[in-house]
Amino acid sequence: MPAWPGGPCPGCGDDMPANLVHCQKCRALLNPELESDTVEIPAFLPLQEISAMVEVEPAGFYINCPACSRELKIASKYAGRKVQCRHCTKPFRFRPEKTDDSHVGFYCKCPHCTEQLRVAIKYLGQKVACRQCQGHLHLLKPH
């Protein structure tokens, strides 16, 4: 099937440039070998609005004590410092950036509903929704 060579429109007679499918004035098909479009135009569906994506840093972590393996809740302000297990009293250095098997999870407050959330370590760096209010959060990794 050859392309439209240009010339007068068979519908309205106006001169049309080459390689067009429809006349720019009357929308008639310029190539007699083509058929009218049977494609339906889809209905307009508006996009769903979402709440703002808020970046949240962990307020603290749940880790297993390196000596007795019992779970501890340690605030982020103690990052890099020596802390002591409240169960076995053994001291150790708290490193929140080291997310290995000793790190169970972390906690933070949802900025949308102010509920305290306990979150698994695997969600650090990801974009999630709060379980309480469905507010959108970006859980930042500790530096």
N, CA, C and O atoms as a GROMACS GRO file, in nm:
protein
  572
    1MET      N    1   0.086  -0.116   0.000
    1MET     CA    2   0.000   0.000   0.000
    1MET      C    3   0.091   0.124   0.000
    1MET      O    4   0.170   0.144   0.093
    2PRO      N    5   0.080   0.205  -0.105
    2PRO     CA    6   0.165   0.325  -0.114
    2PRO      C    7   0.118   0.436  -0.021
    2PRO      O    8   0.000   0.445   0.014
    3ALA      N    9   0.213   0.520   0.019
    3ALA     CA   10   0.181   0.635   0.105
    3ALA      C   11   0.113   0.742   0.020
    3ALA      O   12   0.125   0.742  -0.102
    4TRP      N   13   0.041   0.832   0.085
    4TRP     CA   14  -0.026   0.943   0.016
    4TRP      C   15   0.081   1.029  -0.051
    4TRP      O   16   0.173   1.077   0.015
    5PRO      N   17   0.069   1.049  -0.181
    5PRO     CA   18   0.173   1.124  -0.252
    5PRO      C   19   0.160   1.275  -0.240
    5PRO      O   20   0.250   1.349  -0.278
    6GLY      N   21   0.049   1.320  -0.186
    6GLY     CA   22   0.024   1.464  -0.181
    6GLY      C   23  -0.068   1.504  -0.294
    6GLY      O   24  -0.079   1.432  -0.394
    7GLY      N   25  -0.136   1.618  -0.279
    7GLY     CA   26  -0.228   1.664  -0.383
    7GLY      C   27  -0.363   1.698  -0.324
    7GLY      O   28  -0.377   1.712  -0.202
    8PRO      N   29  -0.467   1.712  -0.411
    8PRO     CA   30  -0.598   1.752  -0.363
    8PRO      C   31  -0.669   1.639  -0.287
    8PRO      O   32  -0.662   1.522  -0.325
    9CYS      N   33  -0.737   1.676  -0.180
    9CYS     CA   34  -0.813   1.581  -0.098
    9CYS      C   35  -0.933   1.532  -0.179
    9CYS      O   36  -1.001   1.613  -0.242
   10PRO      N   37  -0.962   1.400  -0.178
   10PRO     CA   38  -1.079   1.350  -0.251
   10PRO      C   39  -1.212   1.395  -0.190
   10PRO      O   40  -1.315   1.390  -0.256
   11GLY      N   41  -1.210   1.438  -0.062
   11GLY     CA   42  -1.333   1.480   0.004
   11GLY      C   43  -1.364   1.627  -0.015
   11GLY      O   44  -1.475   1.662  -0.055
   12CYS      N   45  -1.267   1.716   0.013
   12CYS     CA   46  -1.295   1.860   0.008
   12CYS      C   47  -1.218   1.933  -0.101
   12CYS      O   48  -1.248   2.049  -0.130
   13GLY      N   49  -1.118   1.868  -0.164
   13GLY     CA   50  -1.044   1.929  -0.272
   13GLY      C   51  -0.926   2.014  -0.230
   13GLY      O   52  -0.851   2.061  -0.316
   14ASP      N   53  -0.906   2.036  -0.100
   14ASP     CA   54  -0.791   2.115  -0.054
   14ASP      C   55  -0.662   2.039  -0.079
   14ASP      O   56  -0.658   1.916  -0.072
   15ASP      N   57  -0.555   2.114  -0.109
   15ASP     CA   58  -0.425   2.053  -0.135
   15ASP      C   59  -0.364   2.007  -0.003
   15ASP      O   60  -0.350   2.086   0.090
   16MET      N   61  -0.326   1.877   0.005
   16MET     CA   62  -0.268   1.819   0.126
   16MET      C   63  -0.127   1.772   0.097
   16MET      O   64  -0.099   1.721  -0.011
   17PRO      N   65  -0.035   1.789   0.194
   17PRO     CA   66   0.103   1.742   0.174
   17PRO      C   67   0.111   1.589   0.173
   17PRO      O   68   0.015   1.520   0.208
   18ALA      N   69   0.226   1.538   0.133
   18ALA     CA   70   0.248   1.393   0.123
   18ALA      C   71   0.252   1.328   0.261
   18ALA      O   72   0.274   1.394   0.362
   19ASN      N   73   0.230   1.196   0.263
   19ASN     CA   74   0.242   1.108   0.380
   19ASN      C   75   0.138   1.134   0.489
   19ASN      O   76   0.165   1.106   0.606
   20LEU      N   77   0.023   1.186   0.454
   20LEU     CA   78  -0.085   1.202   0.552
   20LEU      C   79  -0.181   1.086   0.540
   20LEU      O   80  -0.190   1.023   0.435
   21VAL      N   81  -0.253   1.056   0.647
   21VAL     CA   82  -0.355   0.952   0.646
   21VAL      C   83  -0.492   1.017   0.628
   21VAL      O   84  -0.573   0.971   0.547
   22HIS      N   85  -0.519   1.125   0.704
   22HIS     CA   86  -0.646   1.197   0.699
   22HIS      C   87  -0.624   1.338   0.647
   22HIS      O   88  -0.518   1.397   0.668
   23CYS      N   89  -0.724   1.392   0.582
   23CYS     CA   90  -0.723   1.531   0.538
   23CYS      C   91  -0.722   1.620   0.662
   23CYS      O   92  -0.796   1.595   0.757
   24GLN      N   93  -0.640   1.724   0.662
   24GLN     CA   94  -0.630   1.812   0.778
   24GLN      C   95  -0.754   1.899   0.795
   24GLN      O   96  -0.778   1.952   0.903
   25LYS      N   97  -0.835   1.914   0.689
   25LYS     CA   98  -0.954   1.998   0.696
   25LYS      C   99  -1.080   1.917   0.722
   25LYS      O  100  -1.153   1.945   0.818
   26CYS      N  101  -1.108   1.816   0.639
   26CYS     CA  102  -1.236   1.743   0.652
   26CYS      C  103  -1.219   1.605   0.716
   26CYS      O  104  -1.319   1.537   0.740
   27ARG      N  105  -1.098   1.563   0.745
   27ARG     CA  106  -1.066   1.435   0.810
   27ARG      C  107  -1.099   1.313   0.723
   27ARG      O  108  -1.107   1.202   0.776
   28ALA      N  109  -1.118   1.332   0.595
   28ALA     CA  110  -1.144   1.219   0.505
   28ALA      C  111  -1.016   1.137   0.489
   28ALA      O  112  -0.906   1.191   0.498
   29LEU      N  113  -1.032   1.005   0.466
   29LEU     CA  114  -0.916   0.920   0.441
   29LEU      C  115  -0.857   0.956   0.304
   29LEU      O  116  -0.931   0.963   0.206
   30LEU      N  117  -0.728   0.978   0.297
   30LEU     CA  118  -0.662   1.018   0.173
   30LEU      C  119  -0.625   0.899   0.087
   30LEU      O  120  -0.614   0.912  -0.034
   31ASN      N  121  -0.605   0.783   0.147
   31ASN     CA  122  -0.570   0.663   0.072
   31ASN      C  123  -0.693   0.575   0.062
   31ASN      O  124  -0.744   0.531   0.166
   32PRO      N  125  -0.745   0.548  -0.057
   32PRO     CA  126  -0.868   0.469  -0.072
   32PRO      C  127  -0.852   0.324  -0.025
   32PRO      O  128  -0.952   0.256  -0.002
   33GLU      N  129  -0.729   0.276  -0.009
   33GLU     CA  130  -0.706   0.139   0.036
   33GLU      C  131  -0.726   0.125   0.188
   33GLU      O  132  -0.738   0.012   0.238
   34LEU      N  133  -0.728   0.235   0.262
   34LEU     CA  134  -0.746   0.230   0.407
   34LEU      C  135  -0.894   0.230   0.443
   34LEU      O  136  -0.977   0.279   0.367
   35GLU      N  137  -0.925   0.174   0.561
   35GLU     CA  138  -1.062   0.174   0.611
   35GLU      C  139  -1.071   0.270   0.728
   35GLU      O  140  -0.970   0.303   0.790
   36SER      N  141  -1.194   0.314   0.760
   36SER     CA  142  -1.214   0.404   0.874
   36SER      C  143  -1.169   0.336   1.003
   36SER      O  144  -1.180   0.214   1.018
   37ASP      N  145  -1.120   0.416   1.092
   37ASP     CA  146  -1.074   0.362   1.222
   37ASP      C  147  -1.192   0.305   1.300
   37ASP      O  148  -1.299   0.366   1.306
   38THR      N  149  -1.171   0.189   1.359
   38THR     CA  150  -1.274   0.128   1.443
   38THR      C  151  -1.230   0.128   1.589
   38THR      O  152  -1.294   0.063   1.672
   39VAL      N  153  -1.124   0.198   1.618
   39VAL     CA  154  -1.073   0.202   1.755
   39VAL      C  155  -1.154   0.302   1.836
   39VAL      O  156  -1.172   0.417   1.796
   40GLU      N  157  -1.204   0.255   1.951
   40GLU     CA  158  -1.279   0.344   2.039
   40GLU      C  159  -1.183   0.420   2.128
   40GLU      O  160  -1.082   0.366   2.173
   41ILE      N  161  -1.213   0.544   2.154
   41ILE     CA  162  -1.132   0.625   2.245
   41ILE      C  163  -1.167   0.584   2.387
   41ILE      O  164  -1.284   0.586   2.424
   42PRO      N  165  -1.066   0.547   2.468
   42PRO     CA  166  -1.097   0.503   2.605
   42PRO      C  167  -1.151   0.617   2.690
   42PRO      O  168  -1.122   0.734   2.666
   43ALA      N  169  -1.229   0.579   2.790
   43ALA     CA  170  -1.286   0.678   2.881
   43ALA      C  171  -1.175   0.738   2.968
   43ALA      O  172  -1.077   0.671   3.000
   44PHE      N  173  -1.190   0.863   3.003
   44PHE     CA  174  -1.093   0.932   3.089
   44PHE      C  175  -1.108   0.883   3.232
   44PHE      O  176  -1.218   0.887   3.288
   45LEU      N  177  -1.000   0.837   3.291
   45LEU     CA  178  -1.000   0.795   3.431
   45LEU      C  179  -0.899   0.882   3.506
   45LEU      O  180  -0.779   0.875   3.478
   46PRO      N  181  -0.945   0.963   3.600
   46PRO     CA  182  -0.851   1.048   3.673
   46PRO      C  183  -0.759   0.965   3.762
   46PRO      O  184  -0.801   0.861   3.813
   47LEU      N  185  -0.636   1.010   3.780
   47LEU     CA  186  -0.541   0.940   3.867
   47LEU      C  187  -0.580   0.961   4.013
   47LEU      O  188  -0.629   1.067   4.051
   48GLN      N  189  -0.557   0.858   4.092
   48GLN     CA  190  -0.587   0.867   4.235
   48GLN      C  191  -0.483   0.956   4.303
   48GLN      O  192  -0.363   0.940   4.283
   49GLU      N  193  -0.530   1.048   4.384
   49GLU     CA  194  -0.438   1.134   4.459
   49GLU      C  195  -0.387   1.058   4.578
   49GLU      O  196  -0.460   0.982   4.642
   50ILE      N  197  -0.259   1.078   4.610
   50ILE     CA  198  -0.203   1.016   4.728
   50ILE      C  199  -0.154   1.126   4.822
   50ILE      O  200  -0.128   1.239   4.779
   51SER      N  201  -0.141   1.091   4.948
   51SER     CA  202  -0.088   1.188   5.043
   51SER      C  203   0.061   1.206   5.016
   51SER      O  204   0.121   1.129   4.942
   52ALA      N  205   0.118   1.305   5.074
   52ALA     CA  206   0.258   1.335   5.052
   52ALA      C  207   0.346   1.221   5.100
   52ALA      O  208   0.316   1.156   5.201
   53MET      N  209   0.455   1.195   5.028
   53MET     CA  210   0.552   1.095   5.068
   53MET      C  211   0.647   1.165   5.165
   53MET      O  212   0.718   1.258   5.126
   54VAL      N  213   0.649   1.122   5.289
   54VAL     CA  214   0.730   1.186   5.392
   54VAL      C  215   0.849   1.096   5.424
   54VAL      O  216   0.834   0.976   5.446
   55GLU      N  217   0.968   1.157   5.428
   55GLU     CA  218   1.088   1.082   5.464
   55GLU      C  219   1.095   1.070   5.616
   55GLU      O  220   1.079   1.168   5.688
   56VAL      N  221   1.120   0.947   5.663
   56VAL     CA  222   1.123   0.919   5.807
   56VAL      C  223   1.251   0.846   5.841
   56VAL      O  224   1.286   0.747   5.776
   57GLU      N  225   1.321   0.894   5.943
   57GLU     CA  226   1.440   0.825   5.993
   57GLU      C  227   1.401   0.743   6.114
   57GLU      O  228   1.310   0.782   6.188
   58PRO      N  229   1.468   0.630   6.136
   58PRO     CA  230   1.437   0.549   6.254
   58PRO      C  231   1.466   0.626   6.382
   58PRO      O  232   1.569   0.692   6.395
   59ALA      N  233   1.372   0.618   6.478
   59ALA     CA  234   1.393   0.680   6.610
   59ALA      C  235   1.480   0.589   6.695
   59ALA      O  236   1.546   0.635   6.789
   60GLY      N  237   1.480   0.461   6.664
   60GLY     CA  238   1.560   0.364   6.737
   60GLY      C  239   1.547   0.227   6.674
   60GLY      O  240   1.478   0.209   6.574
   61PHE      N  241   1.618   0.131   6.735
   61PHE     CA  242   1.624  -0.003   6.679
   61PHE      C  243   1.594  -0.108   6.784
   61PHE      O  244   1.614  -0.088   6.904
   62TYR      N  245   1.546  -0.221   6.735
   62TYR     CA  246   1.532  -0.342   6.816
   62TYR      C  247   1.644  -0.434   6.770
   62TYR      O  248   1.649  -0.474   6.653
   63ILE      N  249   1.735  -0.467   6.862
   63ILE     CA  250   1.846  -0.555   6.826
   63ILE      C  251   1.858  -0.666   6.930
   63ILE      O  252   1.807  -0.656   7.041
   64ASN      N  253   1.926  -0.772   6.890
   64ASN     CA  254   1.956  -0.879   6.984
   64ASN      C  255   2.092  -0.850   7.046
   64ASN      O  256   2.187  -0.816   6.976
   65CYS      N  257   2.101  -0.864   7.177
   65CYS     CA  258   2.227  -0.844   7.248
   65CYS      C  259   2.330  -0.943   7.193
   65CYS      O  260   2.300  -1.061   7.179
   66PRO      N  261   2.452  -0.895   7.161
   66PRO     CA  262   2.554  -0.986   7.109
   66PRO      C  263   2.597  -1.092   7.211
   66PRO      O  264   2.648  -1.198   7.172
   67ALA      N  265   2.578  -1.065   7.339
   67ALA     CA  266   2.621  -1.160   7.442
   67ALA      C  267   2.511  -1.260   7.478
   67ALA      O  268   2.535  -1.381   7.477
   68CYS      N  269   2.390  -1.211   7.512
   68CYS     CA  270   2.284  -1.301   7.560
   68CYS      C  271   2.170  -1.323   7.460
   68CYS      O  272   2.080  -1.403   7.487
   69SER      N  273   2.172  -1.255   7.346
   69SER     CA  274   2.073  -1.269   7.238
   69SER      C  275   1.932  -1.226   7.276
   69SER      O  276   1.837  -1.258   7.204
   70ARG      N  277   1.915  -1.154   7.387
   70ARG     CA  278   1.783  -1.104   7.423
   70ARG      C  279   1.759  -0.973   7.350
   70ARG      O  280   1.853  -0.899   7.321
   71GLU      N  281   1.632  -0.944   7.320
   71GLU     CA  282   1.599  -0.825   7.242
   71GLU      C  283   1.609  -0.698   7.326
   71GLU      O  284   1.563  -0.693   7.441
   72LEU      N  285   1.670  -0.595   7.266
   72LEU     CA  286   1.686  -0.464   7.330
   72LEU      C  287   1.627  -0.358   7.239
   72LEU      O  288   1.627  -0.372   7.117
   73LYS      N  289   1.576  -0.252   7.300
   73LYS     CA  290   1.526  -0.137   7.226
   73LYS      C  291   1.622  -0.023   7.255
   73LYS      O  292   1.635   0.022   7.369
   74ILE      N  293   1.692   0.026   7.150
   74ILE     CA  294   1.795   0.128   7.167
   74ILE      C  295   1.764   0.247   7.077
   74ILE      O  296   1.742   0.230   6.957
   75ALA      N  297   1.763   0.366   7.135
   75ALA     CA  298   1.736   0.489   7.060
   75ALA      C  299   1.851   0.521   6.965
   75ALA      O  300   1.967   0.488   6.993
   76SER      N  301   1.819   0.585   6.854
   76SER     CA  302   1.920   0.621   6.753
   76SER      C  303   2.025   0.716   6.807
   76SER      O  304   2.136   0.721   6.755
   77LYS      N  305   1.993   0.792   6.911
   77LYS     CA  306   2.089   0.888   6.966
   77LYS      C  307   2.213   0.819   7.023
   77LYS      O  308   2.315   0.885   7.045
   78TYR      N  309   2.206   0.688   7.048
   78TYR     CA  310   2.320   0.613   7.100
   78TYR      C  311   2.405   0.550   6.991
   78TYR      O  312   2.490   0.466   7.019
   79ALA      N  313   2.382   0.588   6.867
   79ALA     CA  314   2.457   0.533   6.754
   79ALA      C  315   2.606   0.559   6.771
   79ALA      O  316   2.648   0.672   6.798
   80GLY      N  317   2.686   0.454   6.755
   80GLY     CA  318   2.831   0.466   6.764
   80GLY      C  319   2.885   0.464   6.906
   80GLY      O  320   3.006   0.462   6.926
   81ARG      N  321   2.797   0.466   7.004
   81ARG     CA  322   2.842   0.468   7.145
   81ARG      C  323   2.842   0.327   7.203
   81ARG      O  324   2.781   0.235   7.149
   82LYS      N  325   2.912   0.315   7.316
   82LYS     CA  326   2.908   0.191   7.391
   82LYS      C  327   2.781   0.192   7.475
   82LYS      O  328   2.752   0.289   7.545
   83VAL      N  329   2.706   0.083   7.468
   83VAL     CA  330   2.584   0.067   7.548
   83VAL      C  331   2.596  -0.063   7.626
   83VAL      O  332   2.686  -0.144   7.602
   84GLN      N  333   2.505  -0.081   7.719
   84GLN     CA  334   2.510  -0.199   7.805
   84GLN      C  335   2.376  -0.270   7.799
   84GLN      O  336   2.270  -0.207   7.803
   85CYS      N  337   2.381  -0.402   7.789
   85CYS     CA  338   2.259  -0.481   7.787
   85CYS      C  339   2.193  -0.473   7.924
   85CYS      O  340   2.259  -0.488   8.026
   86ARG      N  341   2.063  -0.450   7.925
   86ARG     CA  342   1.993  -0.440   8.054
   86ARG      C  343   1.966  -0.576   8.116
   86ARG      O  344   1.928  -0.585   8.232
   87HIS      N  345   1.986  -0.683   8.038
   87HIS     CA  346   1.962  -0.818   8.089
   87HIS      C  347   2.089  -0.881   8.144
   87HIS      O  348   2.089  -0.934   8.256
   88CYS      N  349   2.199  -0.877   8.067
   88CYS     CA  350   2.322  -0.944   8.110
   88CYS      C  351   2.432  -0.846   8.151
   88CYS      O  352   2.537  -0.888   8.198
   89THR      N  353   2.408  -0.716   8.134
   89THR     CA  354   2.499  -0.605   8.169
   89THR      C  355   2.631  -0.606   8.091
   89THR      O  356   2.725  -0.538   8.131
   90LYS      N  357   2.639  -0.680   7.982
   90LYS     CA  358   2.761  -0.680   7.900
   90LYS      C  359   2.760  -0.556   7.810
   90LYS      O  360   2.657  -0.526   7.748
   91PRO      N  361   2.871  -0.483   7.802
   91PRO     CA  362   2.879  -0.365   7.714
   91PRO      C  363   2.909  -0.406   7.569
   91PRO      O  364   2.973  -0.508   7.544
   92PHE      N  365   2.862  -0.324   7.476
   92PHE     CA  366   2.891  -0.343   7.334
   92PHE      C  367   2.870  -0.210   7.263
   92PHE      O  368   2.803  -0.121   7.316
   93ARG      N  369   2.926  -0.196   7.143
   93ARG     CA  370   2.911  -0.073   7.065
   93ARG      C  371   2.788  -0.087   6.975
   93ARG      O  372   2.775  -0.185   6.901
   94PHE      N  373   2.698   0.012   6.983
   94PHE     CA  374   2.575   0.010   6.903
   94PHE      C  375   2.601   0.072   6.767
   94PHE      O  376   2.635   0.190   6.757
   95ARG      N  377   2.585  -0.007   6.662
   95ARG     CA  378   2.607   0.039   6.524
   95ARG      C  379   2.480   0.016   6.443
   95ARG      O  380   2.458  -0.093   6.391
   96PRO      N  381   2.394   0.120   6.432
   96PRO     CA  382   2.269   0.103   6.357
   96PRO      C  383   2.288   0.082   6.207
   96PRO      O  384   2.202   0.022   6.142
   97GLU      N  385   2.399   0.132   6.151
   97GLU     CA  386   2.421   0.116   6.007
   97GLU      C  387   2.453  -0.028   5.970
   97GLU      O  388   2.442  -0.067   5.853
   98LYS      N  389   2.493  -0.108   6.069
   98LYS     CA  390   2.526  -0.250   6.047
   98LYS      C  391   2.396  -0.331   6.062
   98LYS      O  392   2.360  -0.370   6.174
   99THR      N  393   2.329  -0.355   5.952
   99THR     CA  394   2.199  -0.424   5.958
   99THR      C  395   2.219  -0.572   5.928
   99THR      O  396   2.190  -0.618   5.818
  100ASP      N  397   2.268  -0.646   6.028
  100ASP     CA  398   2.288  -0.789   6.013
  100ASP      C  399   2.180  -0.865   6.090
  100ASP      O  400   2.074  -0.810   6.120
  101ASP      N  401   2.206  -0.990   6.121
  101ASP     CA  402   2.108  -1.074   6.190
  101ASP      C  403   2.077  -1.026   6.331
  101ASP      O  404   1.971  -1.059   6.385
  102SER      N  405   2.166  -0.947   6.393
  102SER     CA  406   2.139  -0.898   6.529
  102SER      C  407   2.030  -0.790   6.529
  102SER      O  408   1.966  -0.769   6.632
  103HIS      N  409   2.009  -0.724   6.417
  103HIS     CA  410   1.906  -0.621   6.407
  103HIS      C  411   1.772  -0.687   6.375
  103HIS      O  412   1.756  -0.749   6.270
  104VAL      N  413   1.677  -0.673   6.464
  104VAL     CA  414   1.546  -0.733   6.446
  104VAL      C  415   1.454  -0.638   6.370
  104VAL      O  416   1.382  -0.679   6.280
  105GLY      N  417   1.456  -0.511   6.407
  105GLY     CA  418   1.369  -0.412   6.345
  105GLY      C  419   1.405  -0.273   6.394
  105GLY      O  420   1.507  -0.253   6.460
  106PHE      N  421   1.320  -0.178   6.362
  106PHE     CA  422   1.339  -0.042   6.409
  106PHE      C  423   1.204   0.019   6.438
  106PHE      O  424   1.100  -0.036   6.399
  107TYR      N  425   1.204   0.133   6.505
  107TYR     CA  426   1.078   0.200   6.534
  107TYR      C  427   1.088   0.345   6.492
  107TYR      O  428   1.196   0.405   6.490
  108CYS      N  429   0.972   0.401   6.458
  108CYS     CA  430   0.962   0.541   6.420
  108CYS      C  431   0.818   0.584   6.440
  108CYS      O  432   0.728   0.500   6.454
  109LYS      N  433   0.795   0.715   6.441
  109LYS     CA  434   0.659   0.767   6.450
  109LYS      C  435   0.611   0.801   6.310
  109LYS      O  436   0.685   0.858   6.230
  110CYS      N  437   0.487   0.766   6.283
  110CYS     CA  438   0.427   0.804   6.155
  110CYS      C  439   0.399   0.954   6.161
  110CYS      O  440   0.331   1.000   6.253
  111PRO      N  441   0.450   1.033   6.066
  111PRO     CA  442   0.426   1.177   6.067
  111PRO      C  443   0.281   1.214   6.033
  111PRO      O  444   0.239   1.328   6.056
  112HIS      N  445   0.205   1.119   5.979
  112HIS     CA  446   0.066   1.146   5.942
  112HIS      C  447  -0.029   1.129   6.061
  112HIS      O  448  -0.116   1.212   6.083
  113CYS      N  449  -0.011   1.019   6.138
  113CYS     CA  450  -0.105   0.990   6.248
  113CYS      C  451  -0.036   0.985   6.384
  113CYS      O  452  -0.104   0.965   6.485
  114THR      N  453   0.094   1.003   6.390
  114THR     CA  454   0.178   1.004   6.512
  114THR      C  455   0.178   0.870   6.587
  114THR      O  456   0.221   0.867   6.703
  115GLU      N  457   0.132   0.762   6.527
  115GLU     CA  458   0.142   0.630   6.590
  115GLU      C  459   0.286   0.581   6.581
  115GLU      O  460   0.354   0.605   6.482
  116GLN      N  461   0.333   0.512   6.684
  116GLN     CA  462   0.466   0.453   6.679
  116GLN      C  463   0.457   0.322   6.603
  116GLN      O  464   0.372   0.237   6.632
  117LEU      N  465   0.546   0.306   6.507
  117LEU     CA  466   0.546   0.188   6.422
  117LEU      C  467   0.669   0.102   6.451
  117LEU      O  468   0.779   0.155   6.467
  118ARG      N  469   0.651  -0.028   6.457
  118ARG     CA  470   0.762  -0.122   6.464
  118ARG      C  471   0.773  -0.183   6.326
  118ARG      O  472   0.677  -0.240   6.275
  119VAL      N  473   0.892  -0.171   6.265
  119VAL     CA  474   0.910  -0.209   6.125
  119VAL      C  475   1.029  -0.303   6.112
  119VAL      O  476   1.131  -0.284   6.178
  120ALA      N  477   1.018  -0.404   6.027
  120ALA     CA  478   1.127  -0.497   6.001
  120ALA      C  479   1.241  -0.426   5.928
  120ALA      O  480   1.218  -0.334   5.850
  121ILE      N  481   1.363  -0.468   5.955
  121ILE     CA  482   1.483  -0.409   5.894
  121ILE      C  483   1.476  -0.411   5.741
  121ILE      O  484   1.527  -0.320   5.676
  122LYS      N  485   1.414  -0.513   5.683
  122LYS     CA  486   1.412  -0.524   5.537
  122LYS      C  487   1.342  -0.406   5.469
  122LYS      O  488   1.359  -0.387   5.349
  123TYR      N  489   1.265  -0.326   5.544
  123TYR     CA  490   1.194  -0.213   5.485
  123TYR      C  491   1.275  -0.083   5.486
  123TYR      O  492   1.229   0.017   5.432
  124LEU      N  493   1.395  -0.083   5.547
  124LEU     CA  494   1.479   0.036   5.544
  124LEU      C  495   1.510   0.074   5.400
  124LEU      O  496   1.549  -0.012   5.320
  125GLY      N  497   1.494   0.200   5.366
  125GLY     CA  498   1.520   0.249   5.230
  125GLY      C  499   1.402   0.234   5.136
  125GLY      O  500   1.412   0.274   5.020
  126GLN      N  501   1.291   0.176   5.182
  126GLN     CA  502   1.177   0.154   5.094
  126GLN      C  503   1.065   0.253   5.120
  126GLN      O  504   1.062   0.321   5.222
  127LYS      N  505   0.973   0.260   5.025
  127LYS     CA  506   0.854   0.345   5.036
  127LYS      C  507   0.738   0.255   5.074
  127LYS      O  508   0.707   0.159   5.003
  128VAL      N  509   0.673   0.286   5.187
  128VAL     CA  510   0.567   0.200   5.241
  128VAL      C  511   0.449   0.284   5.285
  128VAL      O  512   0.455   0.407   5.281
  129ALA      N  513   0.342   0.218   5.327
  129ALA     CA  514   0.224   0.286   5.382
  129ALA      C  515   0.211   0.248   5.529
  129ALA      O  516   0.237   0.134   5.568
  130CYS      N  517   0.172   0.345   5.611
  130CYS     CA  518   0.150   0.322   5.754
  130CYS      C  519   0.036   0.223   5.771
  130CYS      O  520  -0.064   0.230   5.700
  131ARG      N  521   0.050   0.130   5.866
  131ARG     CA  522  -0.056   0.030   5.891
  131ARG      C  523  -0.180   0.094   5.950
  131ARG      O  524  -0.291   0.043   5.931
  132GLN      N  525  -0.164   0.205   6.022
  132GLN     CA  526  -0.277   0.268   6.090
  132GLN      C  527  -0.357   0.359   5.999
  132GLN      O  528  -0.480   0.347   5.990
  133CYS      N  529  -0.287   0.453   5.930
  133CYS     CA  530  -0.357   0.557   5.853
  133CYS      C  531  -0.337   0.548   5.702
  133CYS      O  532  -0.396   0.627   5.628
  134GLN      N  533  -0.255   0.455   5.656
  134GLN     CA  534  -0.221   0.438   5.514
  134GLN      C  535  -0.142   0.555   5.458
  134GLN      O  536  -0.130   0.569   5.336
  135GLY      N  537  -0.086   0.642   5.546
  135GLY     CA  538  -0.001   0.752   5.501
  135GLY      C  539   0.126   0.697   5.438
  135GLY      O  540   0.176   0.593   5.480
  136HIS      N  541   0.179   0.766   5.337
  136HIS     CA  542   0.295   0.719   5.263
  136HIS      C  543   0.424   0.766   5.328
  136HIS      O  544   0.440   0.884   5.359
  137LEU      N  545   0.516   0.670   5.349
  137LEU     CA  546   0.643   0.697   5.417
  137LEU      C  547   0.758   0.646   5.332
  137LEU      O  548   0.747   0.544   5.264
  138HIS      N  549   0.870   0.718   5.336
  138HIS     CA  550   0.994   0.671   5.278
  138HIS      C  551   1.088   0.651   5.397
  138HIS      O  552   1.134   0.747   5.458
  139LEU      N  553   1.117   0.525   5.429
  139LEU     CA  554   1.196   0.490   5.548
  139LEU      C  555   1.344   0.499   5.514
  139LEU      O  556   1.398   0.413   5.445
  140LEU      N  557   1.409   0.604   5.563
  140LEU     CA  558   1.549   0.630   5.532
  140LEU      C  559   1.643   0.538   5.608
  140LEU      O  560   1.618   0.504   5.724
  141LYS      N  561   1.751   0.499   5.543
  141LYS     CA  562   1.853   0.418   5.610
  141LYS      C  563   1.935   0.508   5.701
  141LYS      O  564   1.955   0.625   5.668
  142PRO      N  565   1.984   0.457   5.815
  142PRO     CA  566   2.067   0.538   5.903
  142PRO      C  567   2.201   0.566   5.836
  142PRO      O  568   2.250   0.486   5.757
  143HIS      N  569   2.260   0.679   5.868
  143HIS     CA  570   2.391   0.716   5.808
  143HIS      C  571   2.501   0.653   5.886
  143HIS      O  572   2.618   0.670   5.853
   0.00000   0.00000   0.00000
